[in-house]
Structure formats: C-alpha cells, structure tokens
Amino acid sequence: MKADYVIVGAGSAGCVLANRLTEDPAVRVLLIEAGGRDWSPYIHVPAGFMKMLDHPTLTWGYHAESDPGTAGRAILYPRGRVLGGSSSINGLIYVRGQPEDFDHWAQLGNRGWGWDDVLPFFKKAENWEGGETEVRGRGGPLFTSKMDRSPLCAAVIEAGREIGLEYREDVNDLPPGAGGGIGWCQQTRGGRWRASTARTYLRLAMKRPNLEVVVKAQVNRIVFDGRRAVAVEYERGGGSEHADARREVILSAGAVNSPHILQLSGVGGPEHLNRAGIAVRHALPGVGQNLQDHYIARVSYPVSGASTVNERSRGLALAGEIVRYLVTGKGMLTYSASLAAASVKVLEESATPDVQCSIAPGSFKEGQIGELDDFPGITAGTWQMRPLSRGYVEARSSDPREAPAINPRYLSEQTDRRAIIGGLRFVRRLFATPVLAKYCGAEILPGAHIESDDELLDYARQKGSTVYHATCTCKMGSDQMAVVDDQLRVRGLERLRVIDASVMPTVTSTNTNAPTIMIAEKGAELLRRAARAAEPAVSVKAA
C-alpha cells in the first residue's frame, strides 16, 4: 500500500489533514485509524458524551497512574478510538482560548504561531451560525453553534455580573488583555448532531478517490531508512501490513499515542527507551515529556424552584425531552458538558484570568461525570488555565498493545495548588449571590464543613479529575526538550511530522479541541508549502 502522505490517527487533527490534503486530486493520502466507524448513536446525539467516557470500544480505556495529586487514585483518562477520535466522544465545547496563549507560543521562538498568525486558521475551519465577522468564520467545514440556554444557567450568568464579571455574548471574540468574564459556551454542533471532525471534514473527503481510510488498524511503529521516515507498520485482522509514504509520514494520534508511537519506533529519551527494552534509533529526550492537562474539582448544590438535567433524565420527563429533541432539535439532549463558563483571576501574579469555572444545570454523584444525582442539582467545576505541573507519557515495553504509562502529575506545583483552592473559593462566592441563593440549598460537595485551604486541597485531590485536555508531549520549539520545530517536523529526522495537540508548547487556557483543529488546518498549509517548495528541485532533477 502506497500514498504520498500516510496519516496515523483519524482524530481531531487527522480528519482535517485528510480533507485538506486530498483537495488536490494529484495527492494520494492513506489515513490509518485504530478504532472503527463512527456509527454509535451516542456519538451523534450531543448529550451522549456521558455514555462514552469509559466506552469499551470507542475509547482506549486508559487510566493515569496513581499519584499524590489524585490522592493515589488511578483516574480514568479517556481518549477516543473511533473515526473522529476525541472529537467524537468529547463534551462538544468550542472555546479557542486567550489570544495571549498563542502569543506566548510565538514568544517561545515558534515563528508563525502568534494570535494574528493562527486566527485565519480558526476562521478557515469554522462554519459559525452567527455569521462571519473579523474573528469568526462562516464558510469552513466545522459547524459551531450557540448553546440552547438553560434558565438556571442564565441565573448563574446574572450572578457573575453581580460580582463584577463582564458578560461576553461571544466567548470566542476575546480581545487581548481581557479581564474576568462570563458567558455562554459554544458547541461543535450542526443542527441536532455533533459536529465531530469525522462528520464535518472526513465524510466529504471519503468521497474522493485519492483518499483511502483504513480502520481497526493498530500502528506498531514508523519504518525508517536512515533518518528518513519511509513507511508505517500496522496490524489489521491479525496480519502485519506496511504503508509506504512517498512524501511524508504524519503522526496525528494525539497527546498520548503520538509520543507512544515515536517511542515504539526508537525515537525518544535513550534512558527511557533502554528501560523499556526498545532499541534507540534517534535520541530525542522530549518525546512523551512535558505532558500538560487541566485538572478539575467540582462544587455542587441541590436546586429547588428551577429545572435541572437530573430530574429530566428519567421517566416521562426524559420521554418528553426525546420528543422535543426530535421535533425541534433543542433541549437537554443538545447539552454539552457545560453550558456557561466564567474566566477569573485568583492569583495575584497573573496578568490575565487564570481559572476557568464551567457550569452545568445538573450534578453528579461523588462529583464525577457519569451517574446523575437523584435530586435536582447544579455543578460548577473549576480548573487552573495554565498549570505549571508537568508529567509524561512513556512506553512500558516494546509491545504496541501495552498501554503507555500516563501521569500528568496534577497539583505537583505549589502555584497549581493555590489556583485550585482559589477557584473553589470563587465558586462559593458566585453561588452565595442572592440571585443563586434563592435556587440553591446547602452545598453538597465539598460541603460547608470543608473550609481551610488544606481541606479544600485534599478534597480536590480526592475528587478531582481530568478535563480531557492532554497536550504538549511532542512540544514545538527549539530547546533541548522540543520534539518538533515550528514547521511541525520532528527534529533530526526527515519526512516525519507530528500534527495534533501534542505539539502545543504550553496548554491553551481553556478547552483544547478548537486549537487542535486550528493546528491541523495550519499543518495542512505547511505541508502544501513544503510540497510546492520541493517541486522545482524535482523538476530540475528530472531534466
């Protein structure tokens, strides 16, 4: 099997690349995905995300290592294993982040990755239901939509304004230097259905004769000829196969699997590879290091006098919601993981907001997304936007079927501990406002008896979880721990790039799916430029 480009991973980034590269009919692309087709109804109905976090076939079934930051718990670490990847199982939130996130990338030496550089690629990707503006796009594949607004969450937004937060009608129209704000989340949703990258980018591309998609294929390693990546070895149906790349191999397998595949191929830190029993082909110590993720702790309250998801998710009320969804495309079944969000500054030294608080009109048993409480409730989850804690993804052995060790090392830095405590205290301040106090009873989690900083921190460790924003394990840069350069080429190797969330040098301040899609849009343009630059040399050689 041969193609110009062999892409590993049909997730948030890989589907974008497959679409953009095959726009040129002279280019042949092979896309390899470990999971299967995106046929599950849980994928396409937005609220179905709650059924997929530990799904036995649609996810990899990963857990992070037990760690002091999680009170010794080995927490669930969901990653999508299906066409669309994590864009098919996530909470559908579309938030780009602060402009300063990307300017910081550029300040680290990554040319072409500042806010003004990346904004055109955000716009190119999206089909925003509000119409095109200076900062929003209209003609792209990715449907982005306003949230169906809950009256209870509207009260939360009013409460935020009461305590001095600026209301933002469009949270993705954020000026540089913006202070604390609150507004409605936005979704990757088109009409009734989830707008995964499989639905919005890949479905169109699969009609083209120059794209081949291989599913249920476990990639074992990248094949090299010297320093040149020439093929991908994978298993399918019990047999081993090779896919030869005439131009480049592209890893788009995500922040866990992209570094793992590099390590299985002998690319990584020599000490780690030797420990895992893998022969070193190319020493690159940053592979799998620098793992960054957002860590969330939730505060929940019982609710009276307002409708919540809890009581509407069972019995006749649920039947009514299903009818409403089918007839109008609105209601509870269109909800994301959160409906509203506040960005606030809790650390004195921060120049911009440093904590995100996400609000949902429902509450979960033990504060974990999954099983709803038996009574009406509301939840606000808080996480530090720019954590300083750094973790790792490391192959445990040379066996591709053995899951890698994953450890974000949550709350290992004092600043991160201060931020989560400050975030929990902010949520309490928000819910103490008169506009919310009339709906909310005594705090369920962590409970009013949890008051001191040490108690709040212990609660966060005991009950916190990932926000599913794994990033930065193949970071872009020019320092010793960088894995790719600002063209997303793997340093010291040829014809090999990583294009996905793993290349972020630092995690963006809010949700990471929108920036990952932007990275893929920009990555596709980098590939096209490289191909055009190589054409004269090919022509001269042929002459």
C-alpha positions in Angstrom: 0.0 0.0 0.0 1.5 3.4 -1.0 0.4 7.0 -0.7 2.0 10.4 -0.9 1.1 11.0 2.8 0.4 8.4 5.4 -1.5 9.9 8.3 -1.7 7.9 11.6 -4.8 8.7 13.6 -8.3 9.8 12.2 -9.0 12.1 15.2 -9.5 15.8 15.6 -6.4 16.6 13.6 -6.1 13.6 11.2 -9.5 14.1 9.7 -8.7 17.7 9.0 -5.5 16.8 7.3 -7.1 14.0 5.2 -9.7 16.5 3.9 -7.3 19.4 3.2 -4.5 17.3 1.6 -7.0 15.5 -0.7 -8.3 18.8 -2.0 -5.5 18.4 -4.5 -6.6 15.5 -6.8 -3.0 14.7 -7.6 -2.2 13.9 -4.0 -2.9 10.4 -2.6 -3.5 10.1 1.2 -3.8 7.0 3.4 -5.4 7.5 6.8 -4.9 4.8 9.4 -7.3 4.6 12.5 -7.1 2.1 15.3 -10.8 2.3 16.0 -13.8 1.7 13.9 -16.5 3.7 12.1 -18.5 6.3 14.0 -21.8 4.6 13.9 -22.8 4.7 17.6 -25.8 6.9 18.2 -24.1 8.1 21.4 -21.6 9.9 19.2 -24.1 11.9 17.2 -26.6 12.9 19.9 -24.7 15.6 21.8 -25.7 14.6 25.4 -24.5 11.0 24.6 -20.9 12.1 25.6 -21.7 11.0 29.1 -22.1 7.4 27.9 -18.7 7.3 26.1 -16.1 8.3 28.7 -15.3 4.7 29.5 -16.9 3.0 26.5 -15.2 -0.3 25.8 -14.8 0.1 22.0 -15.0 3.9 21.4 -12.1 4.8 23.8 -8.7 3.4 24.5 -9.6 2.5 28.1 -6.6 4.4 29.5 -6.0 5.3 33.2 -3.5 7.7 34.5 -1.0 6.3 37.0 -1.9 6.7 40.7 -0.2 9.8 42.0 -0.2 12.0 45.2 -2.0 14.7 43.1 -5.0 12.4 42.9 -4.7 11.0 46.4 -3.3 7.8 45.0 -6.2 7.2 42.6 -5.5 5.9 39.0 -8.1 8.1 37.4 -9.9 7.4 34.1 -8.1 9.1 31.1 -10.5 8.9 28.1 -9.1 9.1 24.6 -11.3 8.5 21.5 -10.7 5.3 19.5 -13.0 5.8 16.6 -13.3 7.9 13.4 -13.2 11.5 14.7 -11.1 10.5 17.7 -11.7 12.5 20.8 -13.9 15.0 18.8 -16.4 12.1 18.6 -16.5 11.5 22.4 -15.8 14.9 23.9 -18.2 17.4 25.6 -18.5 19.4 22.3 -17.2 22.6 23.8 -15.8 25.1 21.3 -13.7 27.7 23.0 -10.4 28.9 21.4 -8.6 30.3 24.4 -7.0 33.6 25.2 -5.0 35.4 22.4 -2.1 35.5 24.9 -1.9 31.7 24.8 -0.7 31.8 21.2 1.4 34.9 21.5 3.2 33.0 24.2 3.9 30.2 21.8 5.5 32.7 19.4 7.5 34.3 22.2 9.0 30.9 22.9 10.5 31.1 19.4 7.8 29.4 17.3 7.5 31.7 14.3 4.1 31.9 12.8 2.2 30.8 15.8 1.1 34.1 17.4 -2.5 35.1 17.7 -2.6 37.1 14.5 -0.9 34.2 12.7 -3.4 31.5 13.9 -6.6 33.5 13.8 -7.1 32.9 10.0 -6.9 29.2 10.5 -9.5 29.3 13.3 -11.7 31.2 10.9 -11.0 28.9 7.9 -12.1 25.8 10.0 -15.4 27.0 11.2 -19.0 27.5 10.0 -20.2 29.7 12.7 -24.0 30.0 12.9 -23.7 33.7 13.9 -22.2 34.7 10.6 -18.7 35.8 9.5 -17.0 38.7 11.4 -13.4 39.9 11.9 -12.8 37.0 14.3 -15.4 34.3 13.3 -15.5 32.2 10.1 -18.6 31.1 8.1 -17.5 29.0 5.2 -15.5 26.2 6.8 -16.5 22.6 7.4 -16.7 22.7 11.2 -20.2 23.6 12.4 -20.0 25.8 15.5 -23.2 26.7 17.3 -24.7 28.7 20.2 -25.9 26.7 23.2 -29.5 26.0 24.0 -29.7 28.2 27.1 -30.9 26.9 30.4 -32.8 29.4 32.6 -30.8 28.2 35.7 -27.5 28.9 33.9 -28.9 32.3 32.9 -29.2 33.0 36.6 -25.5 32.0 37.1 -24.5 34.5 34.4 -26.6 37.1 36.2 -24.8 36.2 39.4 -21.4 36.6 37.7 -22.4 40.1 36.5 -23.5 41.0 40.1 -20.0 40.3 41.4 -18.3 42.3 38.7 -17.6 39.9 35.8 -18.0 41.3 32.3 -20.7 39.5 30.3 -19.5 38.3 26.9 -22.1 37.3 24.3 -19.4 35.6 22.2 -16.7 34.0 24.3 -14.6 33.4 21.2 -14.5 37.2 20.4 -12.0 37.8 23.2 -9.8 40.9 23.0 -6.2 40.7 24.1 -5.8 41.7 27.8 -9.4 40.9 28.7 -10.2 40.7 32.3 -12.6 38.4 34.1 -15.7 37.5 32.2 -18.7 35.2 32.0 -20.7 33.9 29.0 -22.4 31.0 27.3 -20.3 28.2 26.0 -20.4 27.3 22.3 -20.6 23.8 20.7 -19.2 21.8 17.8 -22.8 21.0 16.7 -24.6 21.4 13.5 -28.4 21.2 13.8 -29.3 18.2 16.1 -26.0 16.4 15.6 -22.4 16.5 17.0 -20.0 18.1 14.5 -17.0 15.8 15.0 -14.2 16.2 12.5 -15.2 12.8 11.1 -18.6 14.2 10.2 -17.5 17.7 9.1 -14.1 17.0 7.5 -13.7 13.3 6.8 -17.2 12.5 5.4 -16.7 14.8 2.5 -13.1 13.7 1.8 -14.1 10.0 1.8 -16.0 10.6 -1.4 -12.7 11.4 -3.1 -10.8 8.7 -5.0 -7.4 9.9 -3.7 -8.2 9.1 0.0 -8.1 5.6 1.5 -9.2 5.1 5.1 -8.1 2.0 7.0 -9.9 1.3 10.2 -9.3 -1.1 13.1 -5.6 -1.0 12.4 -3.1 -0.9 15.3 0.1 1.0 14.3 3.2 -0.7 15.6 6.0 1.6 14.5 7.3 4.0 11.9 9.8 2.5 9.4 13.0 4.4 8.7 15.6 4.4 6.1 18.5 6.0 7.9 16.9 9.3 9.2 14.1 9.3 6.7 10.6 8.0 7.6 9.5 5.9 4.7 6.6 3.7 5.9 4.2 2.8 8.7 3.9 -0.8 10.0 0.5 -1.7 11.4 -1.6 -4.8 12.3 -5.1 -5.4 10.9 -7.2 -8.6 11.1 -4.3 -10.5 12.7 -1.8 -9.7 10.0 1.0 -7.2 9.6 1.0 -4.6 6.8 3.1 -1.8 5.6 2.1 1.6 4.2 4.8 3.3 2.2 4.9 7.1 2.2 6.3 8.8 -0.9 6.4 12.2 0.7 5.8 12.2 4.5 4.5 10.3 7.4 2.3 12.3 9.7 1.5 11.4 13.3 -1.9 12.7 14.4 -2.6 10.1 17.0 -3.0 12.6 19.9 -1.0 13.6 23.0 -0.9 10.0 24.3 -0.5 7.9 21.2 1.8 10.1 19.1 4.7 10.1 21.6 4.0 6.4 22.3 4.4 5.5 18.6 7.6 7.5 18.4 8.9 5.7 21.4 8.0 2.3 19.9 9.9 3.4 16.8 13.0 4.0 18.8 12.6 7.8 18.9 12.8 9.3 22.4 15.0 9.6 25.5 17.7 6.9 25.5 17.4 6.2 29.2 13.7 5.6 29.0 13.9 3.5 25.7 16.6 1.3 27.2 14.5 0.8 30.3 11.5 -0.2 28.1 13.6 -2.6 26.0 13.4 -0.5 22.8 16.5 0.0 20.6 17.4 3.7 20.2 17.2 4.9 16.7 17.1 8.6 17.3 17.8 10.3 20.7 15.1 12.9 21.4 14.6 13.3 25.1 11.5 15.4 25.0 9.3 12.7 23.4 6.5 12.0 25.9 7.7 14.6 28.4 6.0 17.9 29.2 2.5 16.4 29.5 0.1 19.1 30.5 -3.6 18.8 31.3 -6.3 20.7 33.1 -7.4 19.3 36.4 -11.0 20.0 37.6 -12.7 19.9 41.0 -16.4 20.3 41.2 -18.8 22.1 43.6 -22.4 21.1 43.6 -25.7 22.3 45.2 -29.2 21.0 45.4 -31.7 23.1 43.5 -35.4 24.0 44.1 -37.6 26.2 42.0 -35.7 25.6 38.7 -35.4 22.8 36.2 -32.2 20.7 36.0 -30.9 17.8 34.0 -31.2 15.4 37.0 -34.9 15.1 37.1 -35.4 15.4 33.3 -33.2 12.5 32.5 -35.6 9.7 33.6 -39.1 8.6 33.2 -41.8 10.6 31.4 -39.6 13.8 31.6 -37.0 12.0 29.5 -39.5 10.9 27.0 -40.6 14.5 26.7 -37.0 15.6 26.1 -36.6 13.0 23.4 -39.7 14.2 21.6 -38.6 17.8 22.0 -35.1 16.9 20.5 -36.6 15.1 17.6 -39.1 17.8 16.7 -37.2 21.0 17.5 -33.5 20.0 17.8 -33.4 21.7 21.2 -33.5 20.8 24.8 -31.4 18.7 27.2 -30.2 16.2 24.6 -28.3 19.1 22.9 -26.4 20.0 26.1 -22.6 19.9 26.3 -20.5 19.1 29.3 -21.1 22.7 30.4 -23.4 25.5 29.3 -21.8 28.6 30.8 -18.3 29.5 31.8 -16.5 32.2 33.9 -12.9 33.2 33.5 -11.5 34.8 36.6 -8.2 35.7 38.2 -7.4 34.2 41.6 -3.6 34.5 41.7 -2.2 38.0 42.3 0.7 37.5 40.0 -1.4 36.6 36.9 -1.8 39.2 34.2 -4.9 37.6 32.7 -7.6 35.3 34.1 -6.1 32.1 35.4 -9.0 29.9 36.4 -12.0 28.6 34.4 -15.3 27.8 36.0 -17.7 25.6 34.0 -21.3 25.4 34.9 -23.8 22.7 34.1 -27.5 22.5 35.2 -27.0 19.1 36.7 -25.0 17.3 39.4 -23.2 14.0 39.6 -22.7 11.5 42.3 -19.4 11.9 44.0 -18.6 14.9 41.7 -17.7 12.6 38.8 -19.3 12.9 35.3 -21.4 9.8 34.8 -24.2 9.0 37.2 -26.5 11.9 38.0 -27.8 12.7 41.5 -31.3 11.5 42.3 -32.5 15.1 43.1 -32.3 18.4 41.2 -28.8 19.9 41.3 -26.3 22.2 39.7 -22.5 21.9 39.4 -19.6 24.3 38.8 -16.2 22.8 38.0 -13.0 24.9 38.4 -9.6 24.4 36.9 -6.4 26.3 36.5 -5.9 27.6 33.0 -2.2 27.4 32.7 -0.9 24.7 35.1 2.8 24.5 35.9 2.8 20.8 36.7 4.4 18.6 34.0 4.0 14.9 33.5 4.8 12.2 31.0 3.7 9.6 28.6 6.1 6.6 28.4 6.1 3.3 26.7 6.2 0.5 29.3 7.7 -2.0 26.9 8.2 -2.7 23.2 4.8 -4.2 22.9 2.4 -1.8 20.9 -0.6 -3.4 22.6 0.6 -2.5 26.1 -0.8 0.9 27.2 1.8 3.5 28.0 2.3 5.0 31.4 0.4 8.3 31.6 0.9 10.7 34.5 0.1 14.4 34.3 1.4 14.8 37.9 -1.5 17.0 38.8 -1.0 19.6 41.5 2.7 18.9 41.9 3.5 22.6 41.7 2.5 25.0 44.6 1.1 27.5 42.1 -1.3 24.9 40.8 -2.4 24.1 44.4 -3.0 27.7 45.1 -5.1 28.1 41.9 -7.4 25.2 42.6 -8.1 26.4 46.1 -8.8 29.9 44.8 -11.1 28.5 42.1 -13.1 26.6 44.7 -13.5 29.7 46.8 -14.6 31.7 43.8 -17.3 29.2 43.1 -18.6 29.6 46.6 -18.6 33.4 46.3 -20.6 33.1 43.0 -23.2 30.8 44.5 -23.6 33.0 47.6 -25.1 35.8 45.4 -28.8 36.4 46.1 -29.8 35.5 42.5 -28.5 31.9 43.0 -29.1 31.6 46.8 -32.9 31.6 46.1 -32.5 28.4 44.0 -29.6 26.6 45.8 -29.6 24.8 49.1 -26.7 23.8 51.3 -23.6 22.8 49.4 -23.3 19.1 48.7 -19.7 18.9 47.5 -17.3 19.5 49.0 -19.7 20.6 51.8 -19.7 23.7 54.0 -17.6 21.9 56.7 -14.7 21.8 54.2 -13.3 25.3 54.8 -9.5 25.6 55.3 -7.0 25.7 52.4 -5.7 22.3 53.4 -9.2 20.8 53.4 -10.1 22.2 50.1 -6.8 20.9 48.5 -7.4 17.5 50.0 -10.9 17.5 48.5 -9.6 18.4 45.1 -7.1 15.6 45.3 -9.7 13.1 46.4 -12.5 14.0 43.9 -10.8 15.9 41.1 -10.5 14.5 37.5 -9.1 15.3 34.1 -10.7 17.9 31.9 -9.6 15.7 29.0 -7.1 18.3 27.7 -4.0 16.2 27.3 -1.4 18.2 25.3 2.3 19.1 24.8 4.0 15.7 24.8 5.7 16.4 21.4 6.2 20.1 22.0 7.1 22.6 19.4 10.2 24.6 19.9 14.0 24.9 19.6 15.2 24.0 23.1 16.7 20.6 24.1 13.3 19.1 25.1 11.5 20.2 21.9 10.3 17.4 19.6 9.1 19.3 16.6 10.2 22.6 15.0 7.8 25.4 14.1 7.0 23.6 10.8 6.0 20.6 12.9 8.9 18.5 11.6 10.4 16.0 14.0 13.8 17.4 14.9 16.7 15.5 13.5 14.6 13.3 11.2 13.3 13.7 7.7 9.8 13.3 6.1 8.2 12.9 9.6 5.8 15.4 11.3 3.6 15.5 14.3 0.4 17.4 13.8 -2.0 17.3 16.7 -2.5 18.5 20.3 0.8 17.1 21.4 2.8 19.8 19.6 1.5 22.6 21.8 4.4 24.0 23.7 2.0 25.0 26.6 -1.6 24.1 27.0 -4.1 26.7 26.0 -6.1 28.3 28.7 -9.5 26.8 28.0 -10.8 23.8 26.0 -8.3 22.2 23.6 -10.4 20.8 20.7 -10.7 24.1 18.8 -6.9 24.8 19.0 -6.2 21.3 17.9 -8.3 21.7 14.8 -6.6 25.0 14.1 -3.2 23.3 14.4 -4.3 20.8 11.8 -5.5 23.5 9.4 -2.2 25.3 9.7 -0.3 22.0 9.5 -2.0 21.2 6.2 -0.9 24.5 4.8 2.7 23.8 6.0 2.6 20.5 4.1 1.3 22.2 0.9 4.0 24.8 1.1 6.7 22.2 1.6 5.4 20.2 -1.4 5.4 23.4 -3.6 9.0 24.2 -2.5 10.1 20.7 -3.4 8.6 20.8 -6.9 11.4 22.9 -8.6 14.0 20.5 -7.3 12.1 17.5 -8.6 11.7 19.2 -12.0 15.4 20.0 -12.2 16.4 16.5 -11.2 14.1 15.1 -13.8 15.5 17.3 -16.5 
